[in-house]
Amino acid sequence: MKLLMIIVDTACREEVEVLFQHNGVTGYSEIPNAHGVGESGVRMGSGAHPKTSSIFFTVVEADQVAPLKKALSSYCDACKKDMRMILWGVEEVA
């Protein structure tokens, strides 16, 4: 099993949920309106820096990772939105 942390522009959050459904992701947690600074710039939800990110966490089987990554990357490339995916191995979910 793998734990995915997916960071996307908050404007993309609903599409990410749809892509999860289409790729067999049955559960996830979301941190909406996350603030930070990175390659995509400053995201503070303020007047000067109005954008924010959404962070999704999901545990999936290893064979689900590649199709999910491809679907998310294709969507983000098409709409010119940045996406980061961090992958960890999971030994057990209890």
N, C-alpha and C positions, 0 to 999 in steps of 0.2 A: 504494500500500500504506500501511497505517496500523499504528503500534505502539500497542497498548492496554496501559495499566497499570491493573489492577483491584484495588482494596483492599476486602476484605470481612472480616467477622467469621470467625475460624477455624472456628467451628461450621458455617459455610455452605460450606466448601471442597469437599466431595464433590458437593454440588448444582451448584456452579459447573463442576466437571469434566463433569457430565452435560449441563449447558446448552451447554458447549463442543462436545461430541459432537453434540448435536442441531442445532447451528448451523454445522456444517462446519469447526470449528476443529480443525486436524490436529496442531498442535504448540503447546506453551506451556512456560514455566518458572515455578516457584513459589518464593517465599520464605515458608516457613511460620513461624508464631509470631513475627510481627513486633511490635515494641514501639513505642509512640509516644503522642502526645497530640494530640487534634483535636476536631472538633465532636461526635464520639460519646463523648468522655471519655478517660480514662486507660486505656491498654492496656499493662500491664507484665508480665503472666503471674505476678504475685506474690500473696501472701495478701491484701494490701490492694486490689490491682487485678488480679483474676485473668484478665480477658479478654485475648486477643491477636488480631491480624489476620493474614490471609494476603494476600500480594501476588502477583498473577499478571501475567506479561508474555506477550503474544502478538502476532504480526504477521499481519494479515489483509488481504484485499482491501477496498477502500473500500466496496464494496456490502454487505459483511458487517457493517459497524459498526452500522447502525441496527437490524437485527433482533436482533443480539446485545445491544445496549444495552437494547432493549425487553424481551427475555427476562430479562435480569439484573435490571432495575428491577422488573419484575412480581413476580419471585420474592422479591426483598428487601423490597418493599412488603408482600407477603402475609405474610411471616414477621417483619415489624417489625425487620429488620436493616438497618444502614447499609451503603451501598456507594458508593464513589467510583470514577469512571472518568476517566482522563487519556489524551488522544489526541494522538499526534505523527505527522507525516508522515514516511514512510520513502522515501528515494530508491533504496536498493539493499540487498539482503541478499546477502552474499557468503560 
